[in-house]
Amino acid sequence: MSRKKREFESSELLNSFAKIYGFEDKLKAFEINDFLKDYLSNDLFEEIASVNLKEKVLVIRIKSPLLKNDFRMRKSFFLKKFQEVLKDESLINDLLIL
């Protein structure tokens, strides 16, 4: 099953629009969500309830206690990985797993 890439990722116009209207964080959260979809198996990805970025803190809500614990134990690994995905270390300062 091939997955469509979101067209907004490469759109400079949309990035400019997001910057003007203040929803850049939401676009970055979509990028992290797409990364998690590729990185995790389908069963594990279904346990991710939401991914949000607010004030440089990435908040991931996870339904499964086991997956939540895994993310908490590997917090520094995931934080570094997400910074690599966004290609800017200053966009995320912390990772909060709920």
C-alpha positions as a Markdown table, in Angstrom:
| # | Residue | x | y | z |
|---|---|---|---|---|
| 1 | Met | 0.0 | 0.0 | 0.0 |
| 2 | Ser | 1.6 | 3.2 | -1.1 |
| 3 | Arg | 1.1 | 6.3 | 1.1 |
| 4 | Lys | 0.6 | 9.7 | -0.3 |
| 5 | Lys | 3.1 | 12.3 | 0.9 |
| 6 | Arg | 1.5 | 15.5 | 2.0 |
| 7 | Glu | 2.0 | 18.2 | -0.6 |
| 8 | Phe | 2.2 | 21.0 | 2.0 |
| 9 | Glu | 5.7 | 19.7 | 3.0 |
| 10 | Ser | 7.4 | 21.3 | 0.0 |
| 11 | Ser | 5.1 | 24.3 | -0.4 |
| 12 | Glu | 6.9 | 27.6 | 0.3 |
| 13 | Leu | 3.6 | 29.4 | -0.1 |
| 14 | Leu | 1.9 | 27.4 | 2.6 |
| 15 | Asn | 4.9 | 27.8 | 4.9 |
| 16 | Ser | 4.8 | 31.6 | 4.4 |
| 17 | Phe | 1.0 | 31.5 | 5.0 |
| 18 | Ala | 1.5 | 29.4 | 8.2 |
| 19 | Lys | 4.1 | 31.8 | 9.5 |
| 20 | Ile | 1.8 | 34.8 | 8.9 |
| 21 | Tyr | -1.2 | 33.2 | 10.6 |
| 22 | Gly | 0.7 | 31.4 | 13.3 |
| 23 | Phe | 0.1 | 27.7 | 12.6 |
| 24 | Glu | 3.6 | 26.7 | 11.8 |
| 25 | Asp | 3.6 | 24.4 | 14.8 |
| 26 | Lys | 0.7 | 22.4 | 13.5 |
| 27 | Leu | 2.6 | 21.8 | 10.2 |
| 28 | Lys | 5.6 | 20.7 | 12.1 |
| 29 | Ala | 3.4 | 18.4 | 14.2 |
| 30 | Phe | 2.1 | 16.8 | 11.0 |
| 31 | Glu | 5.7 | 16.1 | 9.9 |
| 32 | Ile | 6.4 | 14.4 | 13.2 |
| 33 | Asn | 3.2 | 12.4 | 12.9 |
| 34 | Asp | 4.1 | 11.3 | 9.3 |
| 35 | Phe | 7.6 | 10.3 | 10.6 |
| 36 | Leu | 6.0 | 8.2 | 13.4 |
| 37 | Lys | 3.6 | 6.6 | 10.9 |
| 38 | Asp | 6.6 | 5.4 | 8.8 |
| 39 | Tyr | 8.8 | 4.6 | 11.9 |
| 40 | Leu | 6.3 | 2.5 | 13.9 |
| 41 | Ser | 4.3 | -0.5 | 12.8 |
| 42 | Asn | 0.6 | 0.1 | 12.0 |
| 43 | Asp | -0.5 | -1.5 | 15.3 |
| 44 | Leu | 1.8 | 0.7 | 17.3 |
| 45 | Phe | 1.0 | 3.8 | 15.3 |
| 46 | Glu | -2.7 | 3.3 | 16.1 |
| 47 | Glu | -1.8 | 3.7 | 19.8 |
| 48 | Ile | -0.7 | 7.3 | 19.1 |
| 49 | Ala | -3.7 | 9.5 | 19.9 |
| 50 | Ser | -2.3 | 12.9 | 19.0 |
| 51 | Val | 0.9 | 14.8 | 18.2 |
| 52 | Asn | 1.0 | 18.5 | 18.9 |
| 53 | Leu | 3.7 | 21.2 | 19.1 |
| 54 | Lys | 3.2 | 24.1 | 21.3 |
| 55 | Glu | 5.8 | 26.6 | 22.6 |
| 56 | Lys | 8.7 | 24.4 | 21.5 |
| 57 | Val | 7.3 | 21.4 | 23.5 |
| 58 | Leu | 6.2 | 18.4 | 21.5 |
| 59 | Val | 3.3 | 16.6 | 23.2 |
| 60 | Ile | 2.5 | 13.1 | 22.2 |
| 61 | Arg | -0.6 | 11.4 | 23.6 |
| 62 | Ile | -0.3 | 7.6 | 23.6 |
| 63 | Lys | -3.1 | 5.2 | 24.5 |
| 64 | Ser | -1.0 | 2.1 | 25.3 |
| 65 | Pro | 0.8 | 2.2 | 28.7 |
| 66 | Leu | 3.6 | 0.0 | 27.3 |
| 67 | Leu | 4.3 | 2.2 | 24.3 |
| 68 | Lys | 4.0 | 5.3 | 26.5 |
| 69 | Asn | 6.7 | 3.8 | 28.8 |
| 70 | Asp | 8.9 | 2.9 | 25.9 |
| 71 | Phe | 8.7 | 6.5 | 24.6 |
| 72 | Arg | 9.5 | 7.9 | 28.1 |
| 73 | Met | 12.5 | 5.6 | 28.5 |
| 74 | Arg | 13.9 | 6.6 | 25.0 |
| 75 | Lys | 12.9 | 10.3 | 25.3 |
| 76 | Ser | 16.3 | 11.7 | 24.4 |
| 77 | Phe | 16.5 | 9.3 | 21.4 |
| 78 | Phe | 13.1 | 10.4 | 20.1 |
| 79 | Leu | 13.8 | 14.1 | 20.8 |
| 80 | Lys | 17.0 | 14.0 | 18.8 |
| 81 | Lys | 15.2 | 12.0 | 16.0 |
| 82 | Phe | 12.4 | 14.5 | 15.8 |
| 83 | Gln | 14.8 | 17.4 | 15.7 |
| 84 | Glu | 16.5 | 15.7 | 12.7 |
| 85 | Val | 13.2 | 15.2 | 11.0 |
| 86 | Leu | 12.4 | 18.9 | 11.3 |
| 87 | Lys | 15.9 | 19.8 | 10.3 |
| 88 | Asp | 16.1 | 22.4 | 13.0 |
| 89 | Glu | 17.1 | 21.7 | 16.6 |
| 90 | Ser | 15.6 | 24.9 | 17.9 |
| 91 | Leu | 12.0 | 24.0 | 17.0 |
| 92 | Ile | 11.7 | 21.4 | 19.8 |
| 93 | Asn | 13.2 | 21.9 | 23.3 |
| 94 | Asp | 11.3 | 19.2 | 25.1 |
| 95 | Leu | 9.2 | 16.1 | 24.6 |
| 96 | Leu | 6.2 | 15.4 | 26.8 |
| 97 | Ile | 4.6 | 11.9 | 26.6 |
| 98 | Leu | 1.0 | 11.8 | 28.0 |
